[in-house]
């Protein structure tokens, strides 16, 4: 199985990718894996899947299930 190299980040124990391209590649693979799993088991209902990549304060890239819209709404509420 092909994987995207990752490492640990100082910000948490999450998988971290050195650049946006690697994170986007890992995101595509993760989404495809979730979709294949859901199709194989005829999963009914919503599945949790990674939606986007973001850069942390330490300069590494992480995957998250939080949507861009949800993040922007949260950021707007907490900006004040």
Biopython code that builds the backbone (N, CA, C, O; Angstrom):
import numpy as np
from Bio.PDB.StructureBuilder import StructureBuilder

atoms = [
    (1, "UNK", "N", (0.840, -1.181, 0.000)),
    (1, "UNK", "CA", (0.000, 0.000, 0.000)),
    (1, "UNK", "C", (0.884, 1.242, 0.000)),
    (1, "UNK", "O", (1.847, 1.331, 0.762)),
    (2, "UNK", "N", (0.553, 2.180, -0.844)),
    (2, "UNK", "CA", (1.296, 3.425, -0.891)),
    (2, "UNK", "C", (0.821, 4.332, 0.232)),
    (2, "UNK", "O", (-0.378, 4.456, 0.486)),
    (3, "UNK", "N", (1.762, 4.953, 0.889)),
    (3, "UNK", "CA", (1.431, 5.901, 1.937)),
    (3, "UNK", "C", (2.229, 7.178, 1.729)),
    (3, "UNK", "O", (3.194, 7.214, 0.966)),
    (4, "UNK", "N", (1.812, 8.202, 2.411)),
    (4, "UNK", "CA", (2.512, 9.477, 2.379)),
    (4, "UNK", "C", (3.312, 9.570, 3.677)),
    (4, "UNK", "O", (2.766, 9.369, 4.762)),
    (5, "UNK", "N", (4.588, 9.870, 3.566)),
    (5, "UNK", "CA", (5.428, 9.964, 4.754)),
    (5, "UNK", "C", (4.929, 11.077, 5.670)),
    (5, "UNK", "O", (4.557, 12.161, 5.221)),
    (6, "UNK", "N", (4.933, 10.779, 6.956)),
    (6, "UNK", "CA", (4.524, 11.767, 7.944)),
    (6, "UNK", "C", (5.455, 11.678, 9.128)),
    (6, "UNK", "O", (6.260, 10.752, 9.234)),
    (7, "UNK", "N", (5.343, 12.637, 10.011)),
    (7, "UNK", "CA", (6.144, 12.661, 11.227)),
    (7, "UNK", "C", (5.305, 13.227, 12.352)),
    (7, "UNK", "O", (4.171, 13.651, 12.133)),
    (8, "UNK", "N", (5.848, 13.235, 13.540)),
    (8, "UNK", "CA", (5.144, 13.819, 14.678)),
    (8, "UNK", "C", (5.395, 15.323, 14.690)),
    (8, "UNK", "O", (6.411, 15.811, 14.194)),
    (9, "UNK", "N", (4.454, 16.028, 15.262)),
    (9, "UNK", "CA", (4.578, 17.480, 15.348)),
    (9, "UNK", "C", (4.694, 17.885, 16.812)),
    (9, "UNK", "O", (4.185, 17.195, 17.695)),
    (10, "UNK", "N", (5.353, 18.985, 17.060)),
    (10, "UNK", "CA", (5.520, 19.472, 18.421)),
    (10, "UNK", "C", (4.209, 19.961, 19.025)),
    (10, "UNK", "O", (4.081, 20.036, 20.247)),
    (11, "UNK", "N", (3.229, 20.294, 18.178)),
    (11, "UNK", "CA", (1.975, 20.865, 18.682)),
    (11, "UNK", "C", (1.062, 19.806, 19.306)),
    (11, "UNK", "O", (0.242, 20.124, 20.167)),
    (12, "UNK", "N", (1.201, 18.552, 18.875)),
    (12, "UNK", "CA", (0.338, 17.483, 19.398)),
    (12, "UNK", "C", (0.883, 16.142, 18.933)),
    (12, "UNK", "O", (1.992, 16.053, 18.406)),
    (13, "UNK", "N", (0.088, 15.106, 19.135)),
    (13, "UNK", "CA", (0.504, 13.783, 18.677)),
    (13, "UNK", "C", (-0.108, 13.436, 17.319)),
    (13, "UNK", "O", (-0.126, 12.271, 16.922)),
    (14, "UNK", "N", (-0.605, 14.446, 16.611)),
    (14, "UNK", "CA", (-1.213, 14.238, 15.300)),
    (14, "UNK", "C", (-0.152, 13.949, 14.246)),
    (14, "UNK", "O", (1.015, 14.310, 14.401)),
    (15, "UNK", "N", (-0.583, 13.288, 13.166)),
    (15, "UNK", "CA", (0.305, 13.109, 12.023)),
    (15, "UNK", "C", (0.571, 14.477, 11.410)),
    (15, "UNK", "O", (-0.337, 15.299, 11.286)),
    (16, "UNK", "N", (1.801, 14.707, 11.035)),
    (16, "UNK", "CA", (2.176, 15.998, 10.463)),
    (16, "UNK", "C", (2.890, 15.780, 9.136)),
    (16, "UNK", "O", (3.688, 14.855, 8.984)),
    (17, "UNK", "N", (2.589, 16.638, 8.195)),
    (17, "UNK", "CA", (3.184, 16.574, 6.871)),
    (17, "UNK", "C", (4.016, 17.832, 6.661)),
    (17, "UNK", "O", (3.633, 18.913, 7.108)),
    (18, "UNK", "N", (5.154, 17.698, 5.984)),
    (18, "UNK", "CA", (6.069, 18.841, 5.874)),
    (18, "UNK", "C", (5.596, 19.972, 4.966)),
    (18, "UNK", "O", (6.010, 21.117, 5.145)),
    (19, "UNK", "N", (4.733, 19.668, 3.993)),
    (19, "UNK", "CA", (4.261, 20.719, 3.094)),
    (19, "UNK", "C", (2.812, 20.459, 2.678)),
    (19, "UNK", "O", (2.254, 19.386, 2.908)),
    (20, "UNK", "N", (2.236, 21.470, 2.068)),
    (20, "UNK", "CA", (0.826, 21.390, 1.678)),
    (20, "UNK", "C", (0.577, 20.271, 0.662)),
    (20, "UNK", "O", (-0.438, 19.578, 0.737)),
    (21, "UNK", "N", (1.494, 20.097, -0.277)),
    (21, "UNK", "CA", (1.325, 19.070, -1.309)),
    (21, "UNK", "C", (1.227, 17.679, -0.680)),
    (21, "UNK", "O", (0.364, 16.889, -1.065)),
    (22, "UNK", "N", (2.085, 17.376, 0.267)),
    (22, "UNK", "CA", (2.049, 16.069, 0.940)),
    (22, "UNK", "C", (0.749, 15.909, 1.722)),
    (22, "UNK", "O", (0.164, 14.826, 1.739)),
    (23, "UNK", "N", (0.297, 16.978, 2.368)),
    (23, "UNK", "CA", (-0.948, 16.919, 3.131)),
    (23, "UNK", "C", (-2.146, 16.700, 2.209)),
    (23, "UNK", "O", (-3.038, 15.915, 2.530)),
    (24, "UNK", "N", (-2.172, 17.388, 1.068)),
    (24, "UNK", "CA", (-3.268, 17.223, 0.113)),
    (24, "UNK", "C", (-3.273, 15.804, -0.466)),
    (24, "UNK", "O", (-4.338, 15.225, -0.680)),
    (25, "UNK", "N", (-2.104, 15.253, -0.716)),
    (25, "UNK", "CA", (-2.007, 13.890, -1.214)),
    (25, "UNK", "C", (-2.536, 12.906, -0.167)),
    (25, "UNK", "O", (-3.283, 11.986, -0.500)),
    (26, "UNK", "N", (-2.152, 13.097, 1.085)),
    (26, "UNK", "CA", (-2.634, 12.246, 2.170)),
    (26, "UNK", "C", (-4.144, 12.406, 2.348)),
    (26, "UNK", "O", (-4.840, 11.434, 2.641)),
    (27, "UNK", "N", (-4.648, 13.617, 2.174)),
    (27, "UNK", "CA", (-6.081, 13.874, 2.285)),
    (27, "UNK", "C", (-6.845, 13.089, 1.227)),
    (27, "UNK", "O", (-7.855, 12.455, 1.532)),
    (28, "UNK", "N", (-6.374, 13.127, -0.004)),
    (28, "UNK", "CA", (-7.028, 12.381, -1.074)),
    (28, "UNK", "C", (-7.037, 10.887, -0.798)),
    (28, "UNK", "O", (-8.045, 10.218, -1.028)),
    (29, "UNK", "N", (-5.928, 10.360, -0.309)),
    (29, "UNK", "CA", (-5.852, 8.933, 0.006)),
    (29, "UNK", "C", (-6.781, 8.576, 1.162)),
    (29, "UNK", "O", (-7.440, 7.537, 1.132)),
    (30, "UNK", "N", (-6.834, 9.425, 2.171)),
    (30, "UNK", "CA", (-7.702, 9.160, 3.322)),
    (30, "UNK", "C", (-9.173, 9.180, 2.907)),
    (30, "UNK", "O", (-9.950, 8.329, 3.342)),
    (31, "UNK", "N", (-9.557, 10.136, 2.076)),
    (31, "UNK", "CA", (-10.945, 10.213, 1.619)),
    (31, "UNK", "C", (-11.308, 8.992, 0.780)),
    (31, "UNK", "O", (-12.393, 8.434, 0.936)),
    (32, "UNK", "N", (-10.419, 8.580, -0.098)),
    (32, "UNK", "CA", (-10.680, 7.407, -0.937)),
    (32, "UNK", "C", (-10.829, 6.154, -0.075)),
    (32, "UNK", "O", (-11.693, 5.315, -0.333)),
    (33, "UNK", "N", (-9.989, 6.034, 0.941)),
    (33, "UNK", "CA", (-10.057, 4.874, 1.831)),
    (33, "UNK", "C", (-11.388, 4.845, 2.580)),
    (33, "UNK", "O", (-12.012, 3.790, 2.697)),
    (34, "UNK", "N", (-11.821, 5.986, 3.082)),
    (34, "UNK", "CA", (-13.113, 6.055, 3.793)),
    (34, "UNK", "C", (-14.267, 5.708, 2.857)),
    (34, "UNK", "O", (-15.189, 4.989, 3.241)),
    (35, "UNK", "N", (-14.214, 6.219, 1.632)),
    (35, "UNK", "CA", (-15.281, 5.948, 0.668)),
    (35, "UNK", "C", (-15.335, 4.468, 0.305)),
    (35, "UNK", "O", (-16.419, 3.893, 0.209)),
    (36, "UNK", "N", (-14.166, 3.846, 0.103)),
    (36, "UNK", "CA", (-14.134, 2.405, -0.201)),
    (36, "UNK", "C", (-14.683, 1.596, 0.961)),
    (36, "UNK", "O", (-15.433, 0.641, 0.759)),
    (37, "UNK", "N", (-14.315, 1.972, 2.163)),
    (37, "UNK", "CA", (-14.789, 1.268, 3.354)),
    (37, "UNK", "C", (-16.308, 1.379, 3.469)),
    (37, "UNK", "O", (-16.981, 0.385, 3.741)),
    (38, "UNK", "N", (-16.844, 2.561, 3.268)),
    (38, "UNK", "CA", (-18.290, 2.775, 3.363)),
    (38, "UNK", "C", (-19.027, 1.973, 2.301)),
    (38, "UNK", "O", (-20.080, 1.399, 2.579)),
    (39, "UNK", "N", (-18.489, 1.928, 1.094)),
    (39, "UNK", "CA", (-19.134, 1.193, 0.006)),
    (39, "UNK", "C", (-19.097, -0.314, 0.261)),
    (39, "UNK", "O", (-20.059, -1.023, -0.038)),
    (40, "UNK", "N", (-18.005, -0.790, 0.805)),
    (40, "UNK", "CA", (-17.852, -2.226, 1.038)),
    (40, "UNK", "C", (-18.830, -2.732, 2.102)),
    (40, "UNK", "O", (-19.380, -3.827, 1.973)),
    (41, "UNK", "N", (-19.040, -1.954, 3.124)),
    (41, "UNK", "CA", (-19.902, -2.385, 4.212)),
    (41, "UNK", "C", (-21.299, -1.782, 4.137)),
    (41, "UNK", "O", (-22.076, -1.889, 5.086)),
    (42, "UNK", "N", (-21.618, -1.156, 3.021)),
    (42, "UNK", "CA", (-22.924, -0.529, 2.824)),
    (42, "UNK", "C", (-23.318, 0.294, 4.047)),
    (42, "UNK", "O", (-24.405, 0.152, 4.607)),
    (43, "UNK", "N", (-22.410, 1.136, 4.423)),
    (43, "UNK", "CA", (-22.585, 1.980, 5.605)),
    (43, "UNK", "C", (-23.769, 2.923, 5.397)),
    (43, "UNK", "O", (-23.823, 3.653, 4.407)),
    (44, "UNK", "N", (-24.685, 2.904, 6.309)),
    (44, "UNK", "CA", (-25.846, 3.794, 6.222)),
    (44, "UNK", "C", (-25.635, 4.953, 7.181)),
    (44, "UNK", "O", (-25.295, 4.756, 8.347)),
    (45, "UNK", "N", (-25.835, 6.134, 6.688)),
    (45, "UNK", "CA", (-25.632, 7.316, 7.500)),
    (45, "UNK", "C", (-24.323, 7.990, 7.144)),
    (45, "UNK", "O", (-23.555, 7.481, 6.328)),
    (46, "UNK", "N", (-24.074, 9.125, 7.751)),
    (46, "UNK", "CA", (-22.870, 9.878, 7.415)),
    (46, "UNK", "C", (-21.601, 9.178, 7.911)),
    (46, "UNK", "O", (-21.594, 8.549, 8.970)),
    (47, "UNK", "N", (-20.540, 9.301, 7.129)),
    (47, "UNK", "CA", (-19.263, 8.763, 7.568)),
    (47, "UNK", "C", (-18.360, 9.925, 7.926)),
    (47, "UNK", "O", (-18.423, 10.991, 7.314)),
    (48, "UNK", "N", (-17.523, 9.709, 8.918)),
    (48, "UNK", "CA", (-16.537, 10.720, 9.275)),
    (48, "UNK", "C", (-15.383, 10.603, 8.305)),
    (48, "UNK", "O", (-14.813, 9.526, 8.132)),
    (49, "UNK", "N", (-15.040, 11.709, 7.675)),
    (49, "UNK", "CA", (-13.896, 11.690, 6.775)),
    (49, "UNK", "C", (-13.188, 13.031, 6.818)),
    (49, "UNK", "O", (-13.796, 14.067, 7.087)),
    (50, "UNK", "N", (-11.932, 12.993, 6.556)),
    (50, "UNK", "CA", (-11.135, 14.204, 6.569)),
    (50, "UNK", "C", (-11.604, 15.121, 5.440)),
    (50, "UNK", "O", (-11.845, 14.671, 4.320)),
    (51, "UNK", "N", (-11.730, 16.407, 5.751)),
    (51, "UNK", "CA", (-12.253, 17.366, 4.783)),
    (51, "UNK", "C", (-11.212, 18.334, 4.231)),
    (51, "UNK", "O", (-11.342, 18.811, 3.103)),
    (52, "UNK", "N", (-10.195, 18.620, 5.011)),
    (52, "UNK", "CA", (-9.245, 19.629, 4.568)),
    (52, "UNK", "C", (-7.929, 19.487, 5.325)),
    (52, "UNK", "O", (-7.826, 18.761, 6.314)),
    (53, "UNK", "N", (-6.937, 20.200, 4.828)),
    (53, "UNK", "CA", (-5.631, 20.267, 5.484)),
    (53, "UNK", "C", (-5.437, 21.691, 5.998)),
    (53, "UNK", "O", (-5.944, 22.647, 5.411)),
    (54, "UNK", "N", (-4.708, 21.821, 7.084)),
    (54, "UNK", "CA", (-4.416, 23.151, 7.626)),
    (54, "UNK", "C", (-2.995, 23.169, 8.166)),
    (54, "UNK", "O", (-2.427, 22.131, 8.505)),
    (55, "UNK", "N", (-2.441, 24.358, 8.238)),
    (55, "UNK", "CA", (-1.087, 24.518, 8.743)),
    (55, "UNK", "C", (-1.140, 24.949, 10.199)),
    (55, "UNK", "O", (-1.869, 25.876, 10.552)),
    (56, "UNK", "N", (-0.367, 24.276, 11.043)),
    (56, "UNK", "CA", (-0.347, 24.614, 12.470)),
    (56, "UNK", "C", (0.677, 25.719, 12.731)),
    (56, "UNK", "O", (1.375, 26.161, 11.819)),
    (57, "UNK", "N", (0.754, 26.153, 13.973)),
    (57, "UNK", "CA", (1.670, 27.226, 14.358)),
    (57, "UNK", "C", (3.136, 26.829, 14.236)),
    (57, "UNK", "O", (4.012, 27.694, 14.219)),
    (58, "UNK", "N", (3.412, 25.529, 14.150)),
    (58, "UNK", "CA", (4.785, 25.046, 14.032)),
    (58, "UNK", "C", (5.207, 24.843, 12.577)),
    (58, "UNK", "O", (6.309, 24.364, 12.309)),
    (59, "UNK", "N", (4.331, 25.209, 11.640)),
    (59, "UNK", "CA", (4.665, 25.144, 10.230)),
    (59, "UNK", "C", (4.404, 23.798, 9.563)),
    (59, "UNK", "O", (4.701, 23.626, 8.381)),
    (60, "UNK", "N", (3.859, 22.857, 10.299)),
    (60, "UNK", "CA", (3.542, 21.543, 9.742)),
    (60, "UNK", "C", (2.091, 21.537, 9.285)),
    (60, "UNK", "O", (1.311, 22.410, 9.665)),
    (61, "UNK", "N", (1.732, 20.552, 8.468)),
    (61, "UNK", "CA", (0.379, 20.441, 7.931)),
    (61, "UNK", "C", (-0.315, 19.231, 8.522)),
    (61, "UNK", "O", (0.287, 18.165, 8.648)),
    (62, "UNK", "N", (-1.591, 19.391, 8.887)),
    (62, "UNK", "CA", (-2.400, 18.330, 9.477)),
    (62, "UNK", "C", (-3.707, 18.177, 8.704)),
    (62, "UNK", "O", (-4.122, 19.082, 7.980)),
    (63, "UNK", "N", (-4.353, 17.016, 8.867)),
    (63, "UNK", "CA", (-5.667, 16.783, 8.282)),
    (63, "UNK", "C", (-6.712, 16.952, 9.367)),
    (63, "UNK", "O", (-6.455, 16.668, 10.537)),
    (64, "UNK", "N", (-7.895, 17.417, 8.976)),
    (64, "UNK", "CA", (-8.980, 17.576, 9.934)),
    (64, "UNK", "C", (-10.318, 17.232, 9.296)),
    (64, "UNK", "O", (-10.498, 17.356, 8.085)),
    (65, "UNK", "N", (-11.243, 16.802, 10.128)),
    (65, "UNK", "CA", (-12.595, 16.501, 9.676)),
    (65, "UNK", "C", (-13.466, 17.753, 9.700)),
    (65, "UNK", "O", (-14.551, 17.767, 9.118)),
    (66, "UNK", "N", (-12.993, 18.802, 10.370)),
    (66, "UNK", "CA", (-13.762, 20.042, 10.468)),
    (66, "UNK", "C", (-13.821, 20.723, 9.105)),
    (66, "UNK", "O", (-12.801, 20.877, 8.435)),
    (67, "UNK", "N", (-15.011, 21.126, 8.706)),
    (67, "UNK", "CA", (-15.168, 21.782, 7.405)),
    (67, "UNK", "C", (-14.634, 23.210, 7.461)),
    (67, "UNK", "O", (-14.507, 23.794, 8.537)),
    (68, "UNK", "N", (-14.331, 23.752, 6.320)),
    (68, "UNK", "CA", (-13.849, 25.134, 6.227)),
    (68, "UNK", "C", (-14.916, 26.088, 6.783)),
    (68, "UNK", "O", (-14.598, 27.021, 7.520)),
    (69, "UNK", "N", (-16.168, 25.846, 6.428)),
    (69, "UNK", "CA", (-17.265, 26.705, 6.884)),
    (69, "UNK", "C", (-17.379, 26.692, 8.405)),
    (69, "UNK", "O", (-17.506, 27.743, 9.033)),
    (70, "UNK", "N", (-17.335, 25.509, 8.986)),
    (70, "UNK", "CA", (-17.418, 25.386, 10.437)),
    (70, "UNK", "C", (-16.257, 26.110, 11.111)),
    (70, "UNK", "O", (-16.447, 26.789, 12.119)),
    (71, "UNK", "N", (-15.059, 25.965, 10.555)),
    (71, "UNK", "CA", (-13.895, 26.648, 11.116)),
    (71, "UNK", "C", (-14.043, 28.162, 11.023)),
    (71, "UNK", "O", (-13.763, 28.871, 11.990)),
    (72, "UNK", "N", (-14.477, 28.659, 9.878)),
    (72, "UNK", "CA", (-14.622, 30.101, 9.703)),
    (72, "UNK", "C", (-15.682, 30.677, 10.637)),
    (72, "UNK", "O", (-15.517, 31.785, 11.149)),
    (73, "UNK", "N", (-16.766, 29.940, 10.864)),
    (73, "UNK", "CA", (-17.793, 30.390, 11.808)),
    (73, "UNK", "C", (-17.221, 30.441, 13.223)),
    (73, "UNK", "O", (-17.467, 31.397, 13.959)),
    (74, "UNK", "N", (-16.456, 29.414, 13.605)),
    (74, "UNK", "CA", (-15.842, 29.374, 14.925)),
    (74, "UNK", "C", (-14.856, 30.536, 15.082)),
    (74, "UNK", "O", (-14.839, 31.206, 16.114)),
    (75, "UNK", "N", (-14.048, 30.766, 14.067)),
    (75, "UNK", "CA", (-13.057, 31.842, 14.110)),
    (75, "UNK", "C", (-13.729, 33.209, 14.234)),
    (75, "UNK", "O", (-13.248, 34.079, 14.960)),
    (76, "UNK", "N", (-14.833, 33.391, 13.527)),
    (76, "UNK", "CA", (-15.550, 34.672, 13.585)),
    (76, "UNK", "C", (-16.125, 34.911, 14.991)),
    (76, "UNK", "O", (-16.084, 36.030, 15.503)),
    (77, "UNK", "N", (-16.657, 33.853, 15.601)),
    (77, "UNK", "CA", (-17.211, 33.986, 16.962)),
    (77, "UNK", "C", (-16.132, 34.288, 17.979)),
    (77, "UNK", "O", (-16.376, 35.033, 18.929)),
    (78, "UNK", "N", (-14.942, 33.728, 17.804)),
    (78, "UNK", "CA", (-13.885, 33.862, 18.788)),
    (78, "UNK", "C", (-12.890, 34.982, 18.473)),
    (78, "UNK", "O", (-11.919, 35.163, 19.208)),
    (79, "UNK", "N", (-13.112, 35.718, 17.421)),
    (79, "UNK", "CA", (-12.195, 36.790, 17.037)),
    (79, "UNK", "C", (-12.374, 38.021, 17.914)),
    (79, "UNK", "O", (-11.441, 38.806, 18.084)),
    (80, "UNK", "N", (-13.536, 38.189, 18.456)),
    (80, "UNK", "CA", (-13.831, 39.396, 19.222)),
    (80, "UNK", "C", (-13.218, 39.421, 20.574)),
    (80, "UNK", "O", (-13.396, 40.387, 21.315)),
]
sb = StructureBuilder()
sb.init_structure("model")
sb.init_model(0)
sb.init_chain("A")
sb.init_seg("    ")
for serial, (resi, resn, name, xyz) in enumerate(atoms, 1):
    if name == "N":
        sb.init_residue(resn, " ", resi, " ")
    sb.init_atom(name, np.array(xyz, "f"), 0.0, 1.0, " ", f" {name:<3s}", serial, name[0])
structure = sb.get_structure()
